[in-house]
């Protein structure tokens, strides 16, 4: 299943109306629906939350990140300088948008320190936003996390489709198959037509929770 623009908008609004908080992110700010300031048909879900300051490597330790970057002839990382980024509160903007290419929901996010400076990928991967084994065995470059056997990166960096600001995002190439596997197993794929996109979005959040700690 894929989404038209109107189906995505309706499913997101029903999700917010029915749930407020998803079952997997209790205790965190609820999702809100936002429209583009000038253009119709570019709406998205949004929430803003804070992240704890302690660092936690997510399936890739700091030495591995450093080694991978050095192998790609990139600038070495000053780990002491990276740690300094965590001196203040971390603010995380999270978005659910419709992928214009794959036509499925896609998770975008940005993380900034108290001065408004965005975190690098090295720093992002050490946040508890991701489960510890989320990127086990993956290769890290300056702006992506990749599996050697995959055609697309798992985590990448690009423009928010509506806001046109740079964010990290989970690539949606494998989303459809993962969600429909859940729906097939639970027989939720047989919901009435007006409910099927909402059920799909709920199952998508379940897939998302396998990588992300949505309580963060």
PyMOL commands that set and color helices and strands:
alter all, ss='L'
color gray80, all
select helices_A, chain A and resi 5-19+23-25+62-71+79-87+121-124+172-186+188-190+193-208
alter helices_A, ss='H'
color red, helices_A
select strands_A, chain A and resi 32-34+44-51+90-98+105-112+139-140+145-146+155-159+166-170
alter strands_A, ss='S'
color yellow, strands_A
deselect
rebuild
show_as cartoon
